[in-house]
């Protein structure tokens, strides 16, 4: 397992054949910070017969969570998100030597990448100083334009970076906008225009959503790639151009070729090196550090405290909008709640995450006894009503007498701290 949050405690936990006890007590194998953790909170061990890790709750006060659900005992699969108190981790299987604690580092201006994405970008950085065309494919929001800008930054080319969204250009204007035109070349051409290709001379041209280029323009672009020359509309002569082409597409360009929507010869020219960007859901171990970095980037300084349950929820979401969606969420949370001094799980109510992720306060009825369920509900009520036992009993739907009996058995519960709002 890899501990991911708080970031200062990020490290790999090689379990091997031993048992690891996690809790607040200094005698535990893994010391979990914060009062959310019990002294001996949970235990992770290996089932030698089935060769899987098993987590077992040690009658903790606030519960052990796997993928947002309370558990007493559960076999752990790769990718499971575990929360124990204020600690959030992810389950990985492999040798101790392979275990790496993921974090994000700046790889280009305004672009941060974790270990998974850095491995994808390593060959791209090596090829950046060449003129080899690069094809970037990936879902919306995975950072295709950011990577194209990084290629330009790494290339050392002296010209500008020019980005063109091919899907946004009207079909009847695509040729003129890309290749330029001479004054008077057509009705309304009161003056000439360079076009995007010539504007990127000695620099880098990003053709985003290149699959949307009309067939006529595809043929003309092929000539630019083959001959390094551009012919403006209304001109008979060609102009030499030195431009690095980076193409990007949400869909597989090869699939577009196979369906007859894209020229195979142009695909072959653009596909000098193909970069397939993994979606954020495939690298969710990077989410905690990436979210913190996005928050700090928007604030221009250190991030405020962030509740572990919020990070857990971010890691359990599918992120159809990928990093762009995560960045927008960071901006939203800061705009609405930065003044409160802490970003909390409750701040996600009303967002897409609240609709799509499992409610982490819901107990798994098949795994928790009645007493355990009632204790969890009572503790939640005490936190909600600042230690008021009468209101907490109503919230948990138990009698005052039962509440007193259950709570008297909880050695880790600090009612005074709850009443001060400190636990």
Secondary structure, DSSP 8 states (H G I E B T S, - for coil): -EEEESGGG-EE---TTS-EEEESSTTSSEE--STTS-SS-EEEEEETTTTEEEEEE-S-SS-EEETTEEESEEEE-TT-EEEETTEEEE---S-GGG------EEEETTEEE-HHHHHHHHHHHHHTTS---EEEE--TTS-HHHHHHHHHHHHT-SS-EEEEEGGGS-GGGHHHHHH-B-TTSSTT--S-B--HHHHTTTEEEEEETGGGS-HHHHHHHHHHHHHSEE--BT-SS-EE--EEEEEEESS-HHHHHHTTSS-HHHHHHHTTEEEE---GGGGGGGHHHHHHHHHHHHHTS---EE-HHHHHHHHTS--TTHHHHHHHHHHHHHHHHGGGSEE-GGGGTTSHHHHHS--TT-B-TTTS-HHHHHHHHHHHHHHHTTT-HHHHHHHHT--HHHHHHHHHT-TT--HHHHHTT--
